[in-house]
Amino acid sequence: MALILGLESSCDETAAALVTSDRNILAHRLAGQEAEHRPFGGVVPEIAARAHVEALMPLIEGALSDAGKTLSQVDAIAATAGPGLIGGVMVGLVTGKALAHAAGKPLIAVNHLEGHALSPRLSDPDLEFPYLLLLVSGGHCQLLLVEGVGAYRRLATTIDDAAGEAFDKTAKLLGLGFPGGPAVERAAASGNPFAVPLPRPLKGSVEPHFSFAGLKSAVSRAVDSGQWRAEDIAASFQQAVVDCLIDRTTRGLHKADGATALVVAGGVAANQAVRNALQALAAENGLRFVAPPLWLCTDNAAMIGWAGAERFAAGLTDPLDIAARPRWPLDPAAEAVRGAGVKA
């Protein structure tokens, strides 16, 4: 059994965890930055990086203490090496390098998206490769056929904005506060999901990809019109996102030959309306539906530790001079997509 120290600092949450290769989370500590970013209505990269510097080492020390372990007992150190806000990524990766060098331990540079992609296997030991993954977060919206550790085939991606970004923008337009995703979900609970006529970009299209920029613009126009309550706009927006995700995922299922399950991961996977709709879609197609617990959907170090454990078991470690990466596609061989640029 391997013991992995996982470090996460790619956006606005700093975290450290001790995870074993037999799926035990011995400790997890996390520090959020909501108070620091709330006045700006979104994450400010420079503020985030400084907060990571201040928080990370105390979190590591606390996680080791919680688990009753010392650094010498750790088998490897896994740190997010991208993609993400480069300042924050560098804080975590440099810290991981320093600890690995000082303790003489292997370093595992984890793709943050791989952390999300493999996190359902941490919570569900019966989940086998390959599976169709809807990776839906603040920065990414992709359909991936997860064929194994380090083996990902991208079936679709967003050509502009991610679903989570659209949630955050909608929350800002409606004055619901930060973080936006949970705020929109709370407002939507008392709204009419069919009150506001909003578009479903690319719904029904033969093109496999996602698009949410037009939906954001439509929400902005709805807010400016003054015709509808904030709760109705939030509910109608959330329903439009769900409709788009289900339509695109349905198309992806037709190309996911041999998939053992329909899996969702990423921050937006914490949204209950999204989870319920995907669960129904899986049932319609005779597939298992797998979603991590809500706390494992948002950014955390347990998923980085688990991805590290999976990579360590496969003999995949990294040199100490590996670079931090603001962009890092899981499927570098995927075709370029119109409008998506490096986000694909």
N, C-alpha and C positions, 0 to 999 in steps of 0.2 A: 504493500500500500504506500503510495506516494503522498507527501504533504506539500501543498503548493501555497505560497503567499501570493495573493492577487492584489494588484494595485490599479485603480481606475481614476482618471483625471481628465477625461477628454472634453468635458463641457463645463457644467456648473455644479457637479457633485464630486466630492473627493471621497474615496472609499478604500478600505483595506479589508481583506478577508483571508481566513485560513480554510482551505478546502482540501478534502482528501479524494483520492482517486476512486474510493468506493461511495462517493456522493454524500459525504458528511460535511456540513458547513460548521466547522468548530467555532468560528467567530466571524462576525461582520460588523464593521463600524463605518458609519457614513456621516459626512457633514455636508449639509446643503448650503446654498448661497441665496436663498430666496429674498432675504431681507436686503442684501447688498444690491441685487438687480431690480427689485420691485420698483424703485423710483424711475427707472428707465424703461420699464415695460418689456424688458427682454435682457438677454445675457450680454454683458459688456466684456469682451475678451480680456482686456487688461486687468479689470477687477477680478475676473475669474482666476487668472493665472496667479495673482498675488494671494488670493484666498487659498489656492491649492498649496502654495509654498508654506503658508502658516499652518495648515491643517494636516498635511499628509503624515509627517513623522509622528505626531501625537496619536493619530489614528492607527498607524502601524504598531506602535508600542502598546496601545490599548488592545488591539486585536490579538497580539502575541500573549499579552497578559490574560485576556479572557479565555484563550485556548489552553493556557498553562504550558505554552511552548516557548522555546528560545529560537533565535534565528539559526543557530547551528543545527536544530532539528528539522528545519525546512529542507526539502529535497530540491526545490527550484523556485525561482521568483518569476512570476508572470506579470508583465506590465503592459497596459495599453500603449501601443506605439503609433496609433492612428486608426482611422481618420478622426478628425476633430479640430477644435481650436488649438492651433499649433503651440501656443504658449502653455496651455494646460497639459497637452500631451507631453511636452518636453519635461515638465515638472515631474510627472509620474515616471516617465521612462528613465530620466537621469537618476532619479532616486532608486529605481529598480537596478540600474547598472551599478550604482555605488554599493548597494547592499550585496549584490551578487559578487562583485569584486572583493569586497571586504570579507565576506563569509566563504568565498570559494565555491559558490553555488552556480548552477547553470541559469542563464537568462532565457526567458521565453517572451519574445515580442509578439503581443497578441493584437490582431486586428479587432477593433471594437465591434465591428459588425459580426465577426465570427463569434465573439462573446455572446451576442444576441442569438445568433443562429444555432449555437450549441446549447444555450441555456435550457431549452425544454428537455434535453437529455439529462440535465442535472436533477430536475424535479420528477422526471418520468423514466425510470430505468428500463421500461419496456419499449421505448421509442427506438425503432431501428431505422437505419439508412436503407434506401433513400426516402426522403419525405419532402413534400412541397411546403415551402416556408413563405409566408407573407411577412416580410420584415418592414414594419411600418413605425416610423419614429419622427422626431423633429427634423432630421436632416436627410432621411432616406425613405423611399417607398419602392420596394422591389419584390418581385416574385423569384424565388430561387429554388432550384432542385438541389437539395443538400444530399450529395452522393457519398460523403464521407468527410473525415477531418481534413481540411484543406482542399476539398473538392466540391466546388460550387458552380452550378450552371445557371446563369441568369436568364430568366425567361421574359422578364419585363422590368422596367424601371420608370421613374417619373421623367417626363420631358421638361419639367420646369420646377415646380415646388413640391415638397413632400407634404403628406397629410398632416403631420404634426405641426409643420410650419403654418399651415392653413388654420389649424386650431388656435395657435398662438396669435396669429394676426386677427382672427375673428374675436378673440377675447379682448384684444387691445381696442379694436373698433367699437366694441360694445361696452368698454370700460369695466370689464369683469375682473381685472387684476391679473397677476402673474403668480404661478405658472398658468398658462392659458388652457391647456387641455382639460385638467380637472375642473376649472372654472366654467368652461363651456358645457361640460357634461352636467354639472350641478344646475346651471341655468336651464338647460334643455329638459331637465326632468319635469319642469312645470310649464313647458311650452308645447305648442302644437307643431309637430314635425311636418305638417303639410300646409301650414299657413302661408308661407312665403315661397313664391315661385322662383326656385334657384336652379341653375343648370347642373347637369351631370356630365362634365367634360369627358369625351371619348367613350362614353357609355354606348355599347352596341357597335363600336368601331372594330374593324378587322385588325387594326393596329393593336398590339398587345399591351401598350404602355399606359401609364397613369398621367393625369394632369390635374392640377388644383389651382393654378394661377387665375384662371377665369372664374372659378368659384369664389376665390378671395375678392376679386373685383366686384362680383355680383353682390356679395355681402356688404361691401363698402357702399354700393349704390342703395341697397335696401336700408342701411342705417341712415344714410343722408336723406332719404325720402321722408323719414319720420312716420311712415305708415304703420309700422309694426312694433310690438313690444320686443324688448331685448330677448326675453325668454322664447318667443316664437321664432325669432331669427336664429337663435342658438340651436333650437330643436330642428329647424328646417335645414340649417347648415349641417348638423350632425347626421341627419337622415340622408342628405345628398352625398356626404362622404361615405357612409355605409353602402349606399347604392352603387357608388363607383367602385369601391373595394370588392363588393360581391360580384359585380359584373366582370371586372378584370380577373378576379381569382377564378371564377367559373371558366373563363377562357384559358387560364393557365392550367387548370386541371386536365384539360384535353391534351396538353403537351407533357404532362408529368407522368410518363409511362412508369409503371411499377411502384408508384408512390405508396408508402405504407400508411401515411397519415397526412392530414392537413394541419399545419402548425402555424401559429402566429407568435411573433415576438417583437420587441421594441416598445417604446414608451406608449404609443397609441394602442397597443394590445391591452393596456390596462383599462381602456374604455369598455364599459359593459355592453353597450349597444353594438359595438364592433364585434366583441366576443360572441354575443348571442347570435348575431347574423352568420358569422363564420361557422359556429357550431351547427346551425341549421343546414348550412350549405354542405358541410361534411357529411351529415346524416343523409341528406338527399343523394349523395354520391357514394354511400356505403363505406365511408372512410372514418377512421378514428379522428377525433379532434383533440389536439394537444395545445395547451397554453400554459406557460409558467404561472406560478402564483403572482399576484399583482406586483409585489415588491421586486420580483425578479425581472419584470418587464421594463421598468425604468432603469436608468444607469446604476450599476452596482459593481462591487468588486468580486462578489461570489461567482458571477458569470465569467469574469476574467480569470479567476482562479481555476474554474472548471475547464474553460477552454485551454488553459495552461496544462491542466492535468491530462486532457485528451491528447494534446500535442506532445507532452512529455512521454506518454505511453507509446506514442508513435515514433519516438526518437527524434523529435523536431525541437531543437534548441537554436539559439542565435548568438552571434558574436557580440561583444560589448560595444563595438563601434557601429551597430545598426542605427540607422537614422530614424528620427520621428517623421511622420508623414501626415500632412493635413488632408490628403486624399489618398485612398487606398481601396480600390475596387476588389470585391471578393472574387470576381470573375474577370481577370484582366484580358481574357481572350474574347469577351463579349463584343458584339458589333457596336460601333458608335451609334448613338441615338440622336435624332434631330433635336436641337434645342437643349439637350441635357449637358453637353460639354463634359467637364471632368467629374460632374456629379454622378454620371452613369456608373 
